[in-house]
Amino acid sequence: NKKYCIGEYNIPLKSLIINQMAAKYSNGTAGVLAKGFLNAVNRFGSPVFLSVRKDNKRAVRFYEKIGMDRVGFVPWNTPGMGLYIYTRDQKPRKPSVLTSLGKDVNDGIIRSHR
């Protein structure tokens, strides 16, 4: 049986792991894309995991804002440093409407249809 870990934290089989998310601008596009991705993979019911440096406060705020839950910490040798581990358990839930962010999402990136 193959196992995957982030530090000592075991990631369940059939989980999705986000290795990197990057945004060039602070215009809300990353949130729309991330929520769209989470809604799209929701149909598979697989949990989504990611890790982020503890000192990356902007990313920590972002992941918590889009509904990720902090479930672990991987310490580094440098005191006080390490990685936070986040997940979003993809139990079947009603997909959120992307336009509820107060923005028009008709920019060609993601389109939400009812």
C-alpha positions as CSV (number, residue, x, y, z in Angstrom):
1,N,0.0,0.0,0.0
2,K,1.3,3.4,-1.0
3,K,1.2,6.2,1.6
4,Y,1.7,9.9,1.1
5,C,2.7,12.2,4.0
6,I,3.3,15.9,4.5
7,G,5.8,15.7,7.3
8,E,4.4,13.2,9.7
9,Y,0.8,13.9,8.6
10,N,-0.7,11.0,6.7
11,I,-2.8,12.0,3.7
12,P,-5.7,9.5,3.0
13,L,-5.6,7.5,-0.2
14,K,-7.7,9.0,-3.1
15,S,-7.1,12.6,-1.8
16,L,-6.3,15.5,-4.1
17,I,-3.2,17.5,-3.2
18,I,-2.7,21.1,-4.3
19,N,1.0,21.7,-4.7
20,Q,1.0,25.4,-5.6
21,M,-1.4,28.2,-6.2
22,A,-0.1,31.6,-7.4
23,A,-1.8,34.8,-8.2
24,K,-0.3,37.8,-9.9
25,Y,-2.9,40.3,-8.8
26,S,-5.1,40.8,-5.7
27,N,-8.3,41.1,-7.8
28,G,-10.3,38.1,-6.5
29,T,-9.4,35.9,-9.4
30,A,-7.6,33.3,-7.3
31,G,-10.6,33.0,-5.0
32,V,-12.9,32.5,-7.9
33,L,-10.6,29.8,-9.4
34,A,-10.1,28.0,-6.1
35,K,-13.8,27.9,-5.2
36,G,-14.6,26.8,-8.7
37,F,-12.0,24.0,-8.4
38,L,-13.3,22.9,-5.0
39,N,-16.9,22.9,-6.3
40,A,-15.8,20.9,-9.4
41,V,-14.0,18.2,-7.5
42,N,-16.8,18.0,-4.9
43,R,-18.6,15.5,-7.1
44,F,-15.7,13.0,-6.6
45,G,-16.0,13.2,-2.8
46,S,-12.2,13.2,-2.3
47,P,-10.7,15.4,0.3
48,V,-8.4,18.2,-0.9
49,F,-5.1,18.9,1.0
50,L,-2.4,21.6,0.8
51,S,0.4,22.9,2.9
52,V,1.6,26.5,3.4
53,R,4.4,28.1,5.2
54,K,3.3,29.3,8.7
55,D,4.8,32.8,8.0
56,N,2.9,33.2,4.7
57,K,0.1,35.1,6.4
58,R,-1.5,36.2,3.1
59,A,-1.8,32.6,1.9
60,V,-3.1,31.5,5.3
61,R,-5.8,34.1,5.2
62,F,-6.7,33.2,1.7
63,Y,-7.1,29.4,2.4
64,E,-9.2,30.1,5.5
65,K,-11.3,32.5,3.5
66,I,-12.1,29.9,0.8
67,G,-13.2,27.3,3.4
68,M,-10.1,25.3,4.0
69,D,-9.6,23.9,7.6
70,R,-6.3,23.8,9.3
71,V,-5.7,20.2,10.4
72,G,-2.0,19.9,11.1
73,F,1.4,21.5,11.6
74,V,4.8,20.2,10.4
75,P,7.6,21.9,12.4
76,W,10.9,22.7,10.8
77,N,14.3,22.9,12.5
78,T,14.1,26.6,12.8
79,P,12.1,27.4,16.0
80,G,8.6,28.6,15.3
81,M,8.8,27.8,11.6
82,G,7.0,25.1,9.6
83,L,4.0,24.2,7.4
84,Y,0.4,24.4,8.2
85,I,-1.7,21.6,6.6
86,Y,-5.1,22.5,5.3
87,T,-7.9,20.3,4.0
88,R,-11.4,20.6,2.7
89,D,-13.4,17.5,3.2
90,Q,-15.3,17.1,0.0
91,K,-18.4,15.5,1.5
92,P,-21.3,16.1,-1.0
93,R,-22.5,19.6,-0.5
94,K,-24.6,22.0,-2.5
95,P,-22.2,23.9,-4.8
96,S,-21.9,27.5,-4.0
97,V,-22.9,30.1,-6.6
98,L,-19.7,31.8,-7.7
99,T,-21.6,35.1,-8.5
100,S,-22.4,35.4,-4.8
101,L,-19.0,36.9,-4.3
102,G,-20.5,40.2,-5.5
103,K,-18.6,40.1,-8.8
104,D,-19.5,39.3,-12.4
105,V,-17.7,36.0,-13.2
106,N,-18.3,36.3,-16.9
107,D,-14.7,37.0,-17.7
108,G,-14.1,33.7,-19.4
109,I,-12.2,32.1,-16.5
110,I,-15.1,30.3,-14.8
111,R,-18.8,30.4,-15.6
112,S,-21.4,29.3,-13.2
113,H,-24.8,28.1,-14.5
114,R,-27.8,27.3,-12.5
